[in-house]
């Protein structure tokens, strides 16, 4: 455990979790909290997350592989609470640490101020099969969805689907078996053009378990994807909502937003507040929608019970969700938010460049259009920040060192 010499504010520290292999969502939370004058403790699975090098990180703790060994995470959070004499607010920034916290909820209660939704609801939303059932019961506007358990069921369903169709893992880890093809292991979803393609994918998955859902495809280009971020306090009041439109996603067509515009969609945001109230939701939520190209209806694709990877855009637009959650967890009066800003642009440089290569191959974006898009202002970068240069410098040095290692003679 290492502590920086930075002065702290006297406020209760916040703990931000950083799991290996996730995006820099933890860095977004660290910056959102640190800019409010809070001391931030980063607890990470690996030694050098970019968030460790943020000027807002006052303490760093490494707990290797805590997502798979949550008892080690429990011990660390209990130790931190003991050091500060009271439970600390803890923030998950990706699915693995969110799942670990939810499974540990009962044991964590003496040590943690809960900033998330009810653990049972969190686990339901993370399991796409369980979410599908919940969405139907709650009357949420989801595409037609199937949760087959056998190949026989899939063979019966396949001819009835409208194509293209989508197949998704029921859990984020469902398709991570090392013997599966890499294209499947790394996919958040697969777009299938025919029933033959669907059956081929499902037959590949079958030996490792058919942990999947089938969903009818919502027609529309990638810029039809919208996210609404929201925070609901412990009393059930929706304190803030924010909407972002994705113009590029990685991987293209089935990935996460890497070039996003902040905007105001009052009807959709009001609809989200009503949905969350219907579910009895509390905490930060990130709802993914796609606008139907024919009907104009917003179809709900999933609810993530955590921050998104581009929460920093939400914060820069004036909707600091981690700060609202911190105040709620610590019993601080809900702060007044500054005037909300639309027309900001967010980019995740590396992911956006990778996405652009795919779009260029398909003829959907030109490189000239891509470069022009990066000139839009104000531009919010995932990592690069002149106010907090440490994470970008660390990633640059790591990239240079890796290139030198690969080029050195063996």
VOPAGU-2260 file (C-alpha; in pm, 1 decimal, decimal comma):
REM VOPAGU-2260
SITE   aa  ch    i         X         Y         Z
SITE  UNK   A    0       0,0       0,0       0,0
SITE  UNK   A    1     148,7     332,3    -105,4
SITE  UNK   A    2      33,9     683,5     -16,9
SITE  UNK   A    3     119,6    1001,7    -200,1
SITE  UNK   A    4     233,1    1315,5     -19,9
SITE  UNK   A    5     -50,8    1516,3    -168,7
SITE  UNK   A    6    -254,5    1714,0      80,2
SITE  UNK   A    7    -606,6    1585,4     133,2
SITE  UNK   A    8    -919,8    1781,4     190,0
SITE  UNK   A    9   -1028,4    1650,9     528,1
SITE  UNK   A   10   -1326,7    1481,8     364,2
SITE  UNK   A   11   -1382,7    1109,8     381,1
SITE  UNK   A   12   -1181,0     936,8     106,5
SITE  UNK   A   13   -1353,8     761,1    -181,2
SITE  UNK   A   14   -1234,8     420,3    -302,2
SITE  UNK   A   15   -1230,5     352,1    -678,1
SITE  UNK   A   16   -1177,4      -2,5    -807,2
SITE  UNK   A   17    -972,2     -74,4   -1121,1
SITE  UNK   A   18    -985,8    -425,6   -1264,8
SITE  UNK   A   19    -745,1    -566,0   -1522,3
SITE  UNK   A   20    -853,2    -560,5   -1885,0
SITE  UNK   A   21   -1120,2    -292,2   -1843,4
SITE  UNK   A   22   -1127,8      50,0   -2004,2
SITE  UNK   A   23   -1009,5     358,6   -1818,2
SITE  UNK   A   24   -1348,9     407,0   -1654,1
SITE  UNK   A   25   -1175,0     412,3   -1316,0
SITE  UNK   A   26    -971,5     714,7   -1428,9
SITE  UNK   A   27   -1294,1     899,0   -1514,0
SITE  UNK   A   28   -1431,6     835,4   -1164,7
SITE  UNK   A   29   -1102,9     936,2    -998,9
SITE  UNK   A   30   -1100,4    1265,9   -1185,8
SITE  UNK   A   31   -1470,5    1332,3   -1125,6
SITE  UNK   A   32   -1425,7    1287,8    -749,4
SITE  UNK   A   33   -1078,9    1439,8    -715,8
SITE  UNK   A   34   -1181,8    1761,2    -888,3
SITE  UNK   A   35   -1430,0    1811,2    -604,4
SITE  UNK   A   36   -1140,9    1813,5    -358,3
SITE  UNK   A   37   -1185,9    1454,8    -240,3
SITE  UNK   A   38    -894,3    1225,2    -155,5
SITE  UNK   A   39    -922,1     917,0    -376,6
SITE  UNK   A   40    -791,2     567,5    -302,5
SITE  UNK   A   41    -737,2     347,7    -609,3
SITE  UNK   A   42    -758,8     -28,7    -545,4
SITE  UNK   A   43    -639,5    -212,1    -855,7
SITE  UNK   A   44    -580,0    -565,8    -974,6
SITE  UNK   A   45    -262,5    -463,4   -1155,0
SITE  UNK   A   46      40,0    -249,7   -1071,4
SITE  UNK   A   47      10,5      38,7   -1315,1
SITE  UNK   A   48    -345,1     147,9   -1396,9
SITE  UNK   A   49    -345,6     497,4   -1548,4
SITE  UNK   A   50    -561,2     617,5   -1258,3
SITE  UNK   A   51    -269,0     551,5   -1022,6
SITE  UNK   A   52     -79,8     832,4   -1194,0
SITE  UNK   A   53    -359,0    1086,4   -1164,3
SITE  UNK   A   54    -280,9    1381,1    -939,5
SITE  UNK   A   55    -611,5    1304,1    -766,6
SITE  UNK   A   56    -500,3     956,4    -651,4
SITE  UNK   A   57    -377,3    1000,7    -294,3
SITE  UNK   A   58    -340,5     630,6    -210,2
SITE  UNK   A   59    -279,1     325,5    -426,3
SITE  UNK   A   60    -337,0     -37,2    -323,9
SITE  UNK   A   61    -276,5    -339,2    -544,8
SITE  UNK   A   62    -492,0    -646,3    -483,0
SITE  UNK   A   63    -403,9    -895,9    -758,3
SITE  UNK   A   64    -694,4   -1075,1    -927,1
SITE  UNK   A   65    -953,8    -947,0    -678,6
SITE  UNK   A   66   -1239,6   -1006,5    -924,3
SITE  UNK   A   67   -1171,1   -1381,6    -909,9
SITE  UNK   A   68   -1068,2   -1379,5    -541,5
SITE  UNK   A   69   -1308,5   -1132,1    -381,8
SITE  UNK   A   70   -1211,6   -1226,5     -25,9
SITE  UNK   A   71    -884,8   -1040,3     -80,6
SITE  UNK   A   72   -1084,6    -734,6    -185,3
SITE  UNK   A   73   -1301,7    -770,8     124,5
SITE  UNK   A   74    -993,3    -777,9     349,3
SITE  UNK   A   75    -849,5    -468,8     182,1
SITE  UNK   A   76   -1170,4    -266,5     208,6
SITE  UNK   A   77   -1208,8    -369,5     571,4
SITE  UNK   A   78    -850,9    -258,0     641,3
SITE  UNK   A   79    -908,4      78,3     472,0
SITE  UNK   A   80   -1227,7     134,9     671,0
SITE  UNK   A   81   -1037,4      51,6     989,3
SITE  UNK   A   82    -763,7     301,2     905,1
SITE  UNK   A   83   -1019,0     579,7     859,9
SITE  UNK   A   84   -1243,0     477,4    1148,9
SITE  UNK   A   85   -1560,2     440,3     944,6
SITE  UNK   A   86   -1698,6     282,2     626,5
SITE  UNK   A   87   -1581,6     435,8     300,0
SITE  UNK   A   88   -1779,1     498,4     -20,2
SITE  UNK   A   89   -1664,3     254,8    -290,0
SITE  UNK   A   90   -1710,0     289,9    -666,6
SITE  UNK   A   91   -1701,7       9,9    -923,6
SITE  UNK   A   92   -1594,6     114,7   -1273,4
SITE  UNK   A   93   -1641,0    -207,5   -1474,8
SITE  UNK   A   94   -1841,9    -529,2   -1468,4
SITE  UNK   A   95   -1588,8    -756,4   -1288,8
SITE  UNK   A   96   -1545,4    -531,8    -984,7
SITE  UNK   A   97   -1918,7    -455,4    -982,1
SITE  UNK   A   98   -1992,9    -828,7    -964,1
SITE  UNK   A   99   -1733,0    -880,6    -689,9
SITE  UNK   A  100   -1884,7    -605,2    -475,1
SITE  UNK   A  101   -2237,9    -734,3    -528,1
SITE  UNK   A  102   -2146,5   -1088,8    -424,1
SITE  UNK   A  103   -1966,6    -951,7    -115,2
SITE  UNK   A  104   -2246,3    -713,9     -16,8
SITE  UNK   A  105   -2346,2    -873,1     314,8
SITE  UNK   A  106   -1987,7    -903,5     436,6
SITE  UNK   A  107   -1901,8    -551,5     316,2
SITE  UNK   A  108   -2182,7    -371,8     499,2
SITE  UNK   A  109   -1970,3    -277,9     806,9
SITE  UNK   A  110   -1689,5    -144,1     587,1
SITE  UNK   A  111   -1849,3      22,0     284,0
SITE  UNK   A  112   -2090,6     304,6     215,4
SITE  UNK   A  113   -2295,0     161,2     -72,3
SITE  UNK   A  114   -2305,3     378,9    -387,0
SITE  UNK   A  115   -2473,3     127,3    -616,7
SITE  UNK   A  116   -2810,2     -33,6    -675,7
SITE  UNK   A  117   -2942,6    -322,1    -469,4
SITE  UNK   A  118   -2699,5    -615,0    -519,7
SITE  UNK   A  119   -2971,5    -855,8    -634,3
SITE  UNK   A  120   -3088,6    -604,5    -895,3
SITE  UNK   A  121   -2727,8    -541,5   -1004,2
SITE  UNK   A  122   -2672,2    -912,4   -1067,4
SITE  UNK   A  123   -3005,2    -937,8   -1252,5
SITE  UNK   A  124   -2913,9    -648,6   -1483,0
SITE  UNK   A  125   -2568,5    -795,1   -1550,2
SITE  UNK   A  126   -2718,1   -1129,1   -1656,2
SITE  UNK   A  127   -2879,4   -1062,1   -1995,0
SITE  UNK   A  128   -3111,9   -1360,9   -1962,0
SITE  UNK   A  129   -3238,3   -1239,4   -1624,9
SITE  UNK   A  130   -3260,5    -882,7   -1756,3
SITE  UNK   A  131   -3467,3    -999,9   -2051,9
SITE  UNK   A  132   -3720,0   -1158,6   -1818,3
SITE  UNK   A  133   -3725,0    -847,0   -1597,4
SITE  UNK   A  134   -3771,6    -617,8   -1897,8
SITE  UNK   A  135   -4076,2    -812,9   -2014,3
SITE  UNK   A  136   -4231,2    -806,5   -1665,2
SITE  UNK   A  137   -4163,1    -433,3   -1625,9
SITE  UNK   A  138   -4282,8    -344,5   -1974,9
SITE  UNK   A  139   -3951,7    -192,7   -2083,1
SITE  UNK   A  140   -3913,7    -108,7   -2456,9
SITE  UNK   A  141   -3665,6    -383,6   -2546,1
SITE  UNK   A  142   -3635,5    -557,0   -2886,3
SITE  UNK   A  143   -3793,2    -900,9   -2918,9
SITE  UNK   A  144   -3563,0   -1132,6   -2725,9
SITE  UNK   A  145   -3521,2   -1508,7   -2682,0
SITE  UNK   A  146   -3326,2   -1703,9   -2421,7
SITE  UNK   A  147   -3286,6   -2056,5   -2563,6
SITE  UNK   A  148   -3116,4   -2321,7   -2356,2
SITE  UNK   A  149   -3057,8   -2591,5   -2618,6
SITE  UNK   A  150   -2962,0   -2621,6   -2982,2
SITE  UNK   A  151   -3304,1   -2773,0   -3054,4
SITE  UNK   A  152   -3468,8   -2452,8   -2929,0
SITE  UNK   A  153   -3236,0   -2239,7   -3139,4
SITE  UNK   A  154   -3313,0   -2446,3   -3449,0
SITE  UNK   A  155   -3685,4   -2386,2   -3388,1
SITE  UNK   A  156   -3640,2   -2013,2   -3327,0
SITE  UNK   A  157   -3391,2   -1940,3   -3607,5
SITE  UNK   A  158   -3640,5   -1949,4   -3898,7
SITE  UNK   A  159   -3882,8   -1716,9   -3712,0
SITE  UNK   A  160   -3632,8   -1434,8   -3656,5
SITE  UNK   A  161   -3610,5   -1123,3   -3870,7
SITE  UNK   A  162   -3253,1   -1084,1   -3995,0
SITE  UNK   A  163   -3006,1    -942,2   -3926,3
SITE  UNK   A  164   -3025,4   -1066,9   -3567,7
SITE  UNK   A  165   -2800,0   -1027,3   -3263,8
SITE  UNK   A  166   -2654,3   -1295,3   -3039,3
SITE  UNK   A  167   -2499,4   -1185,9   -2705,8
SITE  UNK   A  168   -2333,0   -1361,5   -2412,2
SITE  UNK   A  169   -2571,5   -1376,8   -2117,9
SITE  UNK   A  170   -2288,7   -1268,8   -1885,3
SITE  UNK   A  171   -1976,1   -1064,7   -1970,4
SITE  UNK   A  172   -1760,9   -1372,6   -1898,3
SITE  UNK   A  173   -1981,4   -1632,8   -2069,9
SITE  UNK   A  174   -1773,9   -1653,6   -2388,7
SITE  UNK   A  175   -1424,8   -1625,4   -2238,8
SITE  UNK   A  176   -1331,2   -1992,6   -2273,2
SITE  UNK   A  177    -979,0   -2009,7   -2426,4
SITE  UNK   A  178   -1079,1   -2276,9   -2678,3
SITE  UNK   A  179   -1340,1   -2054,8   -2840,6
SITE  UNK   A  180   -1233,7   -1855,6   -3149,1
SITE  UNK   A  181   -1091,6   -1517,3   -3061,4
SITE  UNK   A  182   -1363,3   -1339,5   -3262,4
SITE  UNK   A  183   -1622,5   -1489,3   -3027,3
SITE  UNK   A  184   -1420,1   -1450,7   -2705,3
SITE  UNK   A  185   -1374,2   -1077,8   -2762,1
SITE  UNK   A  186   -1726,7   -1000,7   -2884,2
SITE  UNK   A  187   -1985,3    -810,2   -2682,7
SITE  UNK   A  188   -2237,5    -915,7   -2948,5
SITE  UNK   A  189   -2237,6   -1071,2   -3294,9
SITE  UNK   A  190   -2454,0    -951,6   -3583,0
SITE  UNK   A  191   -2583,8   -1240,5   -3792,4
SITE  UNK   A  192   -2727,0   -1202,4   -4141,5
SITE  UNK   A  193   -2888,4   -1545,6   -4184,3
SITE  UNK   A  194   -3021,1   -1837,7   -3983,8
SITE  UNK   A  195   -2729,8   -2046,0   -4115,6
SITE  UNK   A  196   -2480,8   -1802,9   -3958,4
SITE  UNK   A  197   -2674,6   -1812,3   -3632,5
SITE  UNK   A  198   -2669,1   -2191,2   -3618,5
SITE  UNK   A  199   -2297,8   -2200,3   -3698,0
SITE  UNK   A  200   -2214,8   -1965,9   -3408,9
SITE  UNK   A  201   -2441,6   -2151,5   -3168,1
SITE  UNK   A  202   -2293,3   -2489,5   -3262,9
SITE  UNK   A  203   -1946,9   -2346,5   -3189,7
SITE  UNK   A  204   -2065,3   -2226,8   -2848,4
SITE  UNK   A  205   -2261,8   -2539,3   -2757,8
SITE  UNK   A  206   -1971,2   -2748,8   -2615,2
SITE  UNK   A  207   -1895,3   -2464,1   -2372,3
SITE  UNK   A  208   -2254,9   -2392,8   -2272,4
SITE  UNK   A  209   -2524,4   -2198,1   -2454,2
SITE  UNK   A  210   -2505,4   -1895,3   -2225,1
SITE  UNK   A  211   -2654,3   -1655,2   -2477,2
SITE  UNK   A  212   -2954,8   -1451,0   -2577,9
SITE  UNK   A  213   -3097,5   -1388,3   -2924,5
SITE  UNK   A  214   -3235,3   -1048,9   -3007,8
SITE  UNK   A  215   -3394,3    -893,0   -3310,4
SITE  UNK   A  216   -3173,9    -629,4   -3467,7
SITE  UNK   A  217   -3286,4    -267,2   -3438,3
SITE  UNK   A  218   -3230,9    -113,1   -3783,4
SITE  UNK   A  219   -3014,7     197,3   -3799,3
SITE  UNK   A  220   -2655,3     310,0   -3834,2
SITE  UNK   A  221   -2411,2     332,2   -3545,8
SITE  UNK   A  222   -2500,6     697,4   -3490,9
SITE  UNK   A  223   -2847,9     579,4   -3385,4
SITE  UNK   A  224   -2701,1     460,7   -3052,7
SITE  UNK   A  225   -2777,3     679,2   -2751,4
SITE  UNK   A  226   -2687,1     642,8   -2384,0
SITE  UNK   A  227   -2867,1     801,3   -2091,7
SITE  UNK   A  228   -2673,0     826,9   -1765,8
SITE  UNK   A  229   -2866,4     888,9   -1446,3
SITE  UNK   A  230   -2835,8     907,3   -1069,9
SITE  UNK   A  231   -3116,8     811,7    -831,8
SITE  UNK   A  232   -3064,8     887,8    -461,7
SITE  UNK   A  233   -3149,2     659,9    -169,4
SITE  UNK   A  234   -3491,3     824,9    -139,6
SITE  UNK   A  235   -3579,9     730,7    -496,8
SITE  UNK   A  236   -3545,6    1078,5    -649,8
SITE  UNK   A  237   -3374,2    1103,7    -987,8
SITE  UNK   A  238   -3121,4    1378,9    -922,1
SITE  UNK   A  239   -2972,3    1406,9   -1268,7
SITE  UNK   A  240   -2981,9    1264,3   -1619,8
SITE  UNK   A  241   -2751,5    1308,1   -1917,0
SITE  UNK   A  242   -2770,9    1193,8   -2279,0
SITE  UNK   A  243   -2492,2    1117,6   -2524,2
SITE  UNK   A  244   -2513,3    1015,8   -2889,6
SITE  UNK   A  245   -2253,2     771,8   -3020,8
SITE  UNK   A  246   -2114,3     857,3   -3363,5
SITE  UNK   A  247   -1849,2     583,6   -3364,0
SITE  UNK   A  248   -1831,6     268,3   -3154,4
SITE  UNK   A  249   -1564,3       3,9   -3103,9
SITE  UNK   A  250   -1598,0    -263,5   -3230,6
SITE  UNK   A  251   -1814,0    -106,8   -3502,9
SITE  UNK   A  252   -2185,9    -193,1   -3480,7
SITE  UNK   A  253   -2165,7    -390,5   -3153,9
SITE  UNK   A  254   -1921,5    -208,5   -2925,4
SITE  UNK   A  255   -1888,9      84,7   -2686,4
SITE  UNK   A  256   -1892,2     454,9   -2768,5
SITE  UNK   A  257   -1553,7     594,1   -2866,2
SITE  UNK   A  258   -1668,1     919,5   -3033,3
SITE  UNK   A  259   -1969,2    1068,4   -2858,6
SITE  UNK   A  260   -2165,8    1395,4   -2858,4
SITE  UNK   A  261   -2336,8    1537,7   -2549,5
SITE  UNK   A  262   -2692,0    1649,8   -2612,9
SITE  UNK   A  263   -3030,1    1699,4   -2448,9
SITE  UNK   A  264   -3314,0    1454,0   -2516,2
SITE  UNK   A  265   -3575,5    1555,8   -2258,5
SITE  UNK   A  266   -3838,9    1299,0   -2358,8
SITE  UNK   A  267   -3593,6    1009,2   -2352,5
SITE  UNK   A  268   -3441,6    1126,2   -2023,7
SITE  UNK   A  269   -3786,4    1155,9   -1865,7
SITE  UNK   A  270   -3863,9     805,7   -1991,7
SITE  UNK   A  271   -3545,4     677,1   -1827,4
SITE  UNK   A  272   -3637,5     836,3   -1494,1
SITE  UNK   A  273   -3975,9     663,9   -1510,6
SITE  UNK   A  274   -3816,3     326,3   -1598,4
SITE  UNK   A  275   -3573,7     347,4   -1305,5
SITE  UNK   A  276   -3856,6     439,7   -1068,6
SITE  UNK   A  277   -4052,8     138,3   -1194,9
SITE  UNK   A  278   -3755,0     -86,4   -1115,4
SITE  UNK   A  279   -3697,7      65,9    -770,9
SITE  UNK   A  280   -3348,0     155,5    -886,9
SITE  UNK   A  281   -3097,0     346,3    -671,1
SITE  UNK   A  282   -2751,0     472,9    -761,8
SITE  UNK   A  283   -2573,2     542,8   -1092,2
SITE  UNK   A  284   -2716,0     384,0   -1406,8
SITE  UNK   A  285   -2612,5     379,8   -1771,4
SITE  UNK   A  286   -2888,6     284,0   -2014,8
SITE  UNK   A  287   -2807,9     195,6   -2377,0
SITE  UNK   A  288   -3065,7     269,2   -2649,3
SITE  UNK   A  289   -3086,3     246,4   -3025,7
SITE  UNK   A  290   -3326,3     460,5   -3225,4
SITE  UNK   A  291   -3528,3     252,0   -3473,3
SITE  UNK   A  292   -3453,1     378,9   -3824,7
SITE  UNK   A  293   -3813,6     328,3   -3938,7
SITE  UNK   A  294   -4033,1     409,3   -3637,8
SITE  UNK   A  295   -3803,2     653,2   -3455,1
SITE  UNK   A  296   -3871,4     465,5   -3130,8
SITE  UNK   A  297   -3589,3     431,2   -2878,5
SITE  UNK   A  298   -3532,7      62,3   -2805,9
SITE  UNK   A  299   -3361,7     -25,9   -2476,1
SITE  UNK   A  300   -3066,4    -261,8   -2527,1
SITE  UNK   A  301   -2931,3    -288,4   -2172,1
SITE  UNK   A  302   -2903,8    -124,0   -1831,7
SITE  UNK   A  303   -2555,1    -108,1   -1682,1
SITE  UNK   A  304   -2570,6     -49,9   -1304,5
SITE  UNK   A  305   -2247,6     153,6   -1301,1
SITE  UNK   A  306   -2069,6     441,2   -1471,2
SITE  UNK   A  307   -1995,7     417,4   -1840,6
SITE  UNK   A  308   -1643,9     421,7   -1983,5
SITE  UNK   A  309   -1706,0     781,7   -2097,2
SITE  UNK   A  310   -1838,9     922,1   -1769,9
SITE  UNK   A  311   -1582,8    1201,3   -1802,0
SITE  UNK   A  312   -1797,4    1353,0   -2080,6
SITE  UNK   A  313   -2094,6    1352,1   -1843,1
SITE  UNK   A  314   -1885,5    1527,9   -1577,8
SITE  UNK   A  315   -1749,8    1786,3   -1822,2
SITE  UNK   A  316   -2107,3    1857,2   -1933,0
SITE  UNK   A  317   -2188,6    1953,2   -1572,7
SITE  UNK   A  318   -2348,0    1625,8   -1453,2
SITE  UNK   A  319   -2093,7    1480,8   -1208,5
SITE  UNK   A  320   -2261,1    1150,7   -1122,4
SITE  UNK   A  321   -1982,2    1008,8    -897,8
SITE  UNK   A  322   -1991,0    1328,7    -690,5
SITE  UNK   A  323   -2369,1    1303,9    -652,5
SITE  UNK   A  324   -2335,2     939,0    -547,6
SITE  UNK   A  325   -2060,8    1026,7    -297,2
SITE  UNK   A  326   -2275,7    1298,1    -136,2
SITE  UNK   A  327   -2573,7    1064,1    -115,5
SITE  UNK   A  328   -2368,1     783,6      40,2
SITE  UNK   A  329   -2209,4    1019,2     295,8
SITE  UNK   A  330   -2529,2    1199,0     391,3
SITE  UNK   A  331   -2421,0    1531,1     239,5
SITE  UNK   A  332   -2691,1    1759,2     100,2
SITE  UNK   A  333   -2728,5    1707,3    -273,4
SITE  UNK   A  334   -2509,4    1970,0    -443,6
SITE  UNK   A  335   -2637,3    2221,7    -693,5
SITE  UNK   A  336   -2518,2    2127,8   -1040,4
SITE  UNK   A  337   -2376,5    2389,6   -1277,3
SITE  UNK   A  338   -2561,6    2473,6   -1599,5
SITE  UNK   A  339   -2564,2    2170,1   -1825,3
SITE  UNK   A  340   -2358,5    2185,8   -2145,0
SITE  UNK   A  341   -2458,7    2025,7   -2474,8
SITE  UNK   A  342   -2244,0    2008,3   -2785,7
SITE  UNK   A  343   -1933,2    1865,5   -2620,0
SITE  UNK   A  344   -1746,7    1588,2   -2802,0
SITE  UNK   A  345   -1571,8    1292,0   -2641,5
SITE  UNK   A  346   -1302,9    1072,7   -2795,2
SITE  UNK   A  347   -1123,2     762,8   -2670,1
SITE  UNK   A  348    -816,2     794,4   -2892,4
SITE  UNK   A  349    -690,2     437,7   -2925,9
SITE  UNK   A  350   -1033,4     277,4   -2945,2
SITE  UNK   A  351   -1158,5     542,4   -3185,3
SITE  UNK   A  352    -864,4     488,0   -3420,7
SITE  UNK   A  353    -928,0     112,1   -3417,8
SITE  UNK   A  354   -1296,0     172,1   -3490,1
SITE  UNK   A  355   -1208,9     409,4   -3772,8
SITE  UNK   A  356   -1007,0     141,3   -3948,9
SITE  UNK   A  357   -1316,4     -78,2   -3951,7
SITE  UNK   A  358   -1542,1     201,9   -4072,9
SITE  UNK   A  359   -1294,0     291,1   -4347,8
SITE  UNK   A  360   -1285,6     -70,4   -4470,2
SITE  UNK   A  361   -1665,2     -65,5   -4496,0
SITE  UNK   A  362   -1671,3     276,4   -4661,4
SITE  UNK   A  363   -1877,6     426,8   -4378,4
SITE  UNK   A  364   -1626,2     696,8   -4279,9
SITE  UNK   A  365   -1344,7     858,2   -4476,5
SITE  UNK   A  366   -1013,7     941,0   -4313,5
SITE  UNK   A  367   -1068,1    1306,3   -4403,4
SITE  UNK   A  368   -1401,9    1299,6   -4221,2
SITE  UNK   A  369   -1238,9    1130,8   -3925,1
SITE  UNK   A  370    -970,4    1400,7   -3898,3
SITE  UNK   A  371   -1229,5    1677,3   -3929,1
SITE  UNK   A  372   -1430,3    1519,1   -3648,9
SITE  UNK   A  373   -1130,7    1541,7   -3414,6
SITE  UNK   A  374   -1112,9    1916,7   -3472,2
SITE  UNK   A  375   -1454,1    1975,0   -3315,4
SITE  UNK   A  376   -1455,3    2172,0   -2992,2
SITE  UNK   A  377   -1493,1    2142,6   -2702,9
SITE  UNK   A  378   -1325,2    1798,8   -2722,4
SITE  UNK   A  379   -1306,0    1580,8   -2411,7
SITE  UNK   A  380   -1037,5    1308,4   -2422,7
SITE  UNK   A  381   -1060,2     980,5   -2237,0
SITE  UNK   A  382    -704,4     999,8   -2101,5
SITE  UNK   A  383    -530,5    1317,2   -2219,8
SITE  UNK   A  384    -583,1    1612,9   -1986,1
SITE  UNK   A  385    -354,8    1912,6   -1944,5
SITE  UNK   A  386    -487,3    1951,4   -1590,6
SITE  UNK   A  387    -394,3    1591,2   -1507,9
SITE  UNK   A  388    -113,2    1479,7   -1742,5
SITE  UNK   A  389      18,6    1181,8   -1541,9
SITE  UNK   A  390    -205,1     906,6   -1688,6
SITE  UNK   A  391    -133,7    1006,3   -2050,4
SITE  UNK   A  392     241,0    1023,2   -1984,4
SITE  UNK   A  393     234,6     681,4   -1816,4
SITE  UNK   A  394      51,7     523,2   -2110,4
SITE  UNK   A  395     294,3     686,8   -2355,8
SITE  UNK   A  396     601,8     561,1   -2167,7
SITE  UNK   A  397     446,0     213,7   -2144,0
SITE  UNK   A  398     379,2     211,4   -2520,3
SITE  UNK   A  399     738,5     318,9   -2599,1
SITE  UNK   A  400     882,8      58,1   -2363,2
SITE  UNK   A  401     668,1    -213,9   -2519,0
SITE  UNK   A  402     776,9    -117,7   -2872,3
SITE  UNK   A  403    1141,6    -120,5   -2768,6
SITE  UNK   A  404    1101,8    -460,1   -2604,3
SITE  UNK   A  405     942,1    -605,0   -2916,9
SITE  UNK   A  406    1219,0    -468,1   -3139,1
SITE  UNK   A  407    1511,2    -573,7   -2917,9
SITE  UNK   A  408    1707,6    -880,0   -3040,8
SITE  UNK   A  409    1625,3   -1205,6   -2865,0
